[in-house]
Amino acid sequence: MDPVVHFELPYEDAHRIARFYESAFGWETHMLGEDMGHYVLATTALSDANREGPGGAINGGFYPKKADWPAQHPSIVIAVADITASMTKVAQAGGEVLGDPMRIPGIGLYVSFFDTEGNRGSLLEADPRESVKEVR
């Protein structure tokens, strides 16, 4: 079973969305720079040094809205062991993979898809744990 490991929401104003979730829910946010696409990490549940936190809790992030990107809506990210095999399974199940996987430095391979109902989701094949950098 491939678990949901992350959520994503689009934004028009990075500081405004960060302030909202910090104020309304006490989340911690971290602005990443241009080299990471101006992504904003959102920590909703603290974890220990082994990156283990409360069961069922996930963290997420916010990405800038772009006029030429499709389906900029809230979505989930699903961890997979083999992104190529999972892309094939998505297509065979009636979904549509949106392009080729892109490498996120220090994180892994990432690609988005539409399910059979038009919802956008993403697949993430994480880099081996020892090479993943803690982003804070």
C-alpha positions in Angstrom: 0.0 0.0 0.0 1.4 3.4 -1.0 0.8 6.0 1.7 -0.1 9.7 1.5 3.0 11.5 2.7 2.4 15.2 1.8 -0.2 17.7 0.7 0.1 20.7 -1.5 -1.9 23.9 -1.9 -1.4 26.7 -4.5 -0.8 30.3 -3.5 -0.8 33.8 -5.0 1.0 35.4 -2.1 3.5 33.3 -0.2 3.7 35.5 2.9 -0.1 35.8 3.1 -0.7 32.0 3.0 2.1 31.4 5.5 0.7 33.9 7.9 -2.8 32.4 7.6 -1.8 28.9 8.4 0.6 30.0 11.2 -2.1 32.2 12.8 -5.1 29.9 12.3 -3.5 26.5 13.1 -0.1 27.1 14.6 1.7 25.5 11.7 5.4 26.3 11.1 6.3 27.5 7.6 9.6 27.8 5.9 10.1 29.8 2.7 12.4 28.1 0.2 14.2 30.2 -2.4 14.1 30.5 -6.2 16.2 27.3 -6.6 13.3 25.4 -5.0 10.6 27.1 -7.0 9.6 29.5 -4.2 8.0 26.5 -2.4 6.8 27.1 1.2 7.1 24.1 3.5 4.3 23.7 6.1 5.0 21.7 9.2 1.7 20.5 10.8 3.2 17.8 13.1 6.6 17.8 14.7 8.8 14.7 14.3 11.8 13.4 16.2 15.3 13.0 14.9 14.3 9.7 13.1 11.6 11.7 11.2 8.9 9.9 13.1 5.9 11.8 14.3 2.3 11.2 15.4 0.6 8.4 13.5 -1.5 9.6 10.6 -0.1 13.1 10.6 1.5 14.6 7.4 3.2 17.8 6.5 2.9 19.7 3.3 3.6 22.8 1.4 2.4 25.6 -0.8 3.5 26.3 -4.4 3.1 29.5 -6.5 0.1 29.6 -8.9 1.3 29.8 -12.5 -0.9 30.8 -15.5 0.4 27.9 -17.7 0.1 25.1 -15.1 -3.0 22.8 -15.1 -5.1 21.8 -12.1 -3.7 24.1 -9.5 -5.9 22.8 -6.7 -5.2 21.2 -3.3 -3.7 17.8 -3.8 -2.0 14.9 -2.1 1.4 13.4 -2.7 1.7 9.6 -2.6 5.0 7.8 -1.7 5.9 5.1 -4.2 8.9 2.7 -4.4 9.2 2.9 -8.2 7.9 6.0 -9.9 8.1 4.5 -13.4 6.1 1.5 -12.4 3.6 3.6 -10.5 3.1 5.9 -13.6 2.3 2.8 -15.6 -0.2 1.7 -13.0 -1.9 5.1 -12.9 -2.3 5.0 -16.7 -3.6 1.4 -16.7 -6.1 2.3 -14.0 -7.5 5.1 -16.2 -5.6 8.1 -14.9 -3.4 10.5 -16.9 0.2 11.2 -15.9 1.2 14.8 -16.4 4.6 14.8 -18.1 7.9 13.3 -17.0 9.2 13.0 -13.4 11.3 15.9 -12.2 14.1 15.7 -9.7 13.6 17.7 -6.5 17.1 18.2 -5.1 17.6 16.3 -1.8 14.0 14.9 -2.0 13.5 12.6 -5.0 11.6 12.1 -8.2 8.1 13.8 -8.5 5.4 13.7 -11.1 1.7 14.7 -11.0 -1.3 12.9 -12.4 -5.1 13.2 -12.9 -7.2 10.4 -11.5 -10.4 9.2 -13.2 -12.4 12.0 -11.6 -10.1 14.8 -12.7 -8.5 15.2 -9.2 -4.7 16.1 -9.3 -2.4 14.0 -7.2 1.4 13.4 -7.3 3.8 10.5 -7.0 7.1 10.8 -5.1 9.9 8.3 -5.2 12.0 9.5 -2.4 15.8 9.5 -2.4 17.3 7.0 -0.1 16.9 8.3 3.5 20.5 8.7 4.2 20.8 11.2 1.3 17.7 13.2 2.1 18.5 16.5 3.8 16.3 17.7 6.6 14.8 21.0 5.4 14.4 23.6 8.2 
